[in-house]
Amino acid sequence: MKASTKLTALSAAILAAMATTANAAEYEWTFQTSETAGEPQFEMKKAWAENVEQMSQGRVSIEILPVNAVVQANQTLQAVQSGILQGHLTDPSYFTGQDPAFGMIGNLVGAWSDPYDFLDYMNNAGGEELYNKLVEPYGVHLIGAAATGLESLPSSRPVRSIDDMKGLKIRAPEGMVYNIFEAAGATPVNLPGSEVYTGLEKGVIDAADYTVFATNQSQGLHDFAPYPLYPGFHSLPMVAVSLNKEIWDGLPDDLKAMLETSVDALAYEMVAELKTRDLEVVREARQDPDIEIIDLPAEERLKFREIARTEWEEWAGRNEITQEFYDSVVAYLENHNLL
């Protein structure tokens, strides 16, 4: 056999072996996120999927899709339940219409000043167990909770006090965050995240409860909303990393443990990376004469929290799980001197 023929045969064998390895995954899943492609959080979630494939030595392969790729953001719960998607990485607040507990657990507005406290509550104080009590009847299992960090609040007009929120047209998703801004005097507008930029550009909204400072800046939101409130004080949404329950129940224990470990790593890496990005971008933005970063005074933050706590109490009475969550999380906050 000629050398060139041997080389061709060897190349074919290598390619065949690579193809066999690529197709060797025991589990192939599609997860949809709540971000558009290219956002930092979307890239972090793609990195998580790559990490899962490596940790499982190729046994698990996950395709990560952006928001609205298969279904609308508020429809992924049903899509995972039915098997249209195998999983999602998203804010549970989108499912408030299914049960108010999704909105309450997904984003207890005004509760958290540090994302690590939230993760500690979810991981070590019963939060994840409560969420699974809520979501498993929908045929979905929470692998683990993550978080983006405290969100900033880009605004087209200065907000230096809670009174300044009166009449402010603010984008807010359905659920508790919507109700609390309304109670604070703002005029909430329910827009999907994908429409925040055009909403600010066209004046449909004056401000946006959306995401962290660095992402807002990279998407150009401060071109139309040059008075961002930072550090954040209002919103710290959960990222629920969830899998179809029937699939979860059928997994071997080693893969379950691997997935839980991978989500824990994602959660802390996401918080740390986004905080680093925020600090860098905030330093740059402070040098921009067209942007004024507003740090809401402590007494005004307290007013907002008192408005929020009134809403927590109202939501607590809506059903058994909202009451159970309220009792659990308030006890945690009090025990850790966070109230």
N, C-alpha and C positions, 0 to 999 in steps of 0.2 A: 504494500500500500504506500503510495506517495506521501511525502510529509504534509503536503497541502490537504490531501484527503484525510489524513489522520487528524490534522488540526480542525478540519470541518466537522469530523465525527465527534471529536472531543468537545468542540463548542456546542454542538447539538445536545450532547449528553449533559453538559453543564446547564444549558438553558432548560432542558427537560427536568433536571433536578430542581432548578430554581422554580419552575412552574409548579412542580409537585409540592415544594415547600410552601409556595404562595397559596396553594389551594388546600393546604393541610389543616386549616382552622376547623376545629370541631364546632365552634359557635360563630356565626356571622350575623351581626346585629346592625341596625340603623337607628341612630339617636338624632333627634332634632333639638336644637338649642333655641334660645330666645334672642340671639344676637344676629346681626347681619355678618356676612362673610368679611373677614379682614379686621373686625374689631379685636382689640387685645384679648377680651374674654373668650371670643370665638377661637382664637389661635391657642389659648391655654387649654381649651376643651379638646381641641384636636391633638395637642401634645399629650393630654391625659389618655386619649384613645391609643396613641402610639405607645405610651408607657404600659398600658394594659396588655397590648400585644407582646411587648418584650417580657413583661413579668410572667405572662402565661406561656412563654416560649412558643408563641404562635397559635396557641389553642383557641384564643379569643380574638376576633377581628371586628372592630367597630368603625362604622362610617359615621362621621359627624356632619350634619347638615345645618345650614343657617335657618333662621326664622322664616316661616311660611313656605319652606321648600316642599313640604308634603301637605301640611294642614296649617291653619291659622294658629297663632300662639296660644289662644285659649281653647284649642281643640286637641292638644297633644295628650291630655289625660285619656280621652276616649280612644285616641289613635293607639296608644300603648296598650290599653285594655283589650282592644279588638285585634291587635297584632299587626296593624298597618305600620306602626313603628314598634320596635322592640324596647325602646327606652327614650328618655328625654333628660335634658339638663336645663332646668327652667325655674322661674319664680312661681311658686304655688299660688300667688295672688291672682294669677290669670283664671283660676278655677273657683273664685269666690262665688260665682253664680251657682256652682254645684253644691257648695256648703260654705257658710261663713268662716268655718275654721280654717279653710285654706288661706283666706286673706289674713286672718289673725296670726296664724303660725308663720305664714310666709313672709310677713312684714309687720311686726309689732311696732308701729310707727312711734318714734320718740323714746323707745325703750333703751336702745344700745348706744353707747358712746365709744365702744371698742369692739371690733369684730371678733377678737379672740375671746371675749366674754360670751358672745353669742355661740361661738363654736364649742366652748366649754359646756354651756348649758345643753346644747343639742347632743353632744357626745357623752357627757358624764352626769347629767342631771335629769335625764328622762325625756328630753325633747324629741329625739329620734324615735323612741318607742311610741310616744304620743302621735307623732306624725304617721307612723305605720298603722296605728289603730284607726286613724282617719282614712288613709289612702288604700289600704289593702282590700277593703270591700269593693273598691273600684277595679280590682284586678291588677294593682300596681304595687311594687315594693320599693321602698326607699333604701338604696344602698348606703347612702350617707349624705349629710348636709354640708354644703360649702357656702361661701359668701364672698361678695365682691369687695366689701368694705363700705364705709360711710359715703353716701352719695352727696355730691355738692348740688347746689340749686342755681343754675344759670337763670338770670332774669334780665329783661330789657329795661327795667326801671329799678332804682335802689330800694332795697328792703332792709331797713335798719331797725325795724321793730315789728312786732306781730300786727300792730295797727296798720302798717304799710302793706299788709297782705290783703286788706279789704279791696275787693273788686279785681284782684290780680287774676287774670286768666291763666291758670296753671295746668299744664298737662299732668294728669295723674291717672294711673290705671284704676280699674274698678276695685272696690274693696275698702279696707280700712283707711288707707292713705287718702283716698278720695274723700271719705267722710270727714277725716280730721282736718284737711285743708278747708273744706266747706265750713266746718265749725269755727275755724280760725278767721273766717271772713272772706276767703278767696273764692274764686269761681272756677272749680275744677272742670277740665275738659278731658274726656276719655279718648285719647289718641293712642294708637300703637306706637311703639318706640321707633319704628321705621319712618314715621311721619313727623317726628319732633323737629328735625332740621327745617323742613318746608313750612311747618306750623309757625316756627319762630320767624322765618324769613318773610312770610306773608302776613304776619301779625294775627294769625288765628289764635295764637297763645302769646302771653307775655313772659312766661317762665315755664320751667320744665322739671318735674321730678323724674329724673331719667337715670343717670349713672354717675360714675366717679369723675373727678375734675379732669384728669388727663385724657380720658376718652371724650369728654365734652369738648375739650380744646382741640383734639385731633380731628374731630368731626366738624369743626368750624362753628360750633354753637355760640361761642363768645363774640363772633362777628355781629350777631343780632341780639345777643343777651350779654352785654359786657359788664354786668354787675353780679358775678357769681357769689353765692354765699358759701364760704369755706372757712374752717372745717365744717363738715356736714353735721347736722343736728337732728334730722328728721327721719331719714330712711336708710335702713340697712336690710335689704331684701335677702332672703334665703335663696340659695341655688339647690334645688332638689335634684339629686342624681339618682334616677329611678329606672327600674327594669320591670318588664312584664312579670307579674307574680308567678305565673305558671312556669315561666322560664327559670326564674330565681329558684323556685322550689325544686326544680329538676337538676340544679347544678350540684356537682360534687362539692364537699366541704372545702377542699383546698382552693377551688376557684372562688367560692364565696368569700373566704378569708382574704384572698388576693385582691378581689374587687373592693372590699371594704378598706383595705390598706391603701389601695390606689386612690380612693376618694379622699381619705384623710390627708394624703400627701397633696392632692389637688387643692383641697380647702386651704391649707396653710400656705402653699406656694402662691395661690391666687391672691390672698390677702397681702402677703409680703411684696409680691411683684407690683400689684396695683398701688400700694402705698408708696413704694419707691418711685414709680412713675409719677404719682401725684406730686410728691415733694419736688422732683426735678422740674416738672412742668409749671408748678406754682411759682418756683423761683424765677423762671423765665417770664411768666405772665406778670409778675410784680414789676418788671422792667418795661412793660408795655403801657404807654400812657393812655391807650384806648380801653384798658381793662382796669376796673376797680374791684378788687377782691374784698368782700365784706365779711367780717367775723361777727356774727350776731352776738350781742352782749349776753352775759350769763343770765341776767334777770329776764331777758326776752326768751332765751332758751327754756328757762323755767316756766314761763307763761305757756309756751308751746307744749311742754310736757304735761302741764296740768290739763290743758285742753285734750291732749291725747289720752291721758289716764281716765278722764271722764268717758271717752269713747271706748276704752278698753272695758270698763265696767259694764257699759251698755251691751257690747258685743258678747261679754261673758255669759249673759243670760240667754243667749240665742239657742244654745243646745248643750248637750252633755259634754261634748268634747271642747267647745269654746270655754265652758266653765272650768273644766279640768285643766286646760292649758293656762287660763288666767291664774288659777290658784297656784299652779306649779311655777310659772315664770315669775310671778310677783314674789313668791317665797324665795326663789333664787336671787332675785334682785335685792331683796331686803337682807338676806343672809350675807350677801357680798357687799353690802353698803353701797349699792348702785342706785338706790332711790333717795 
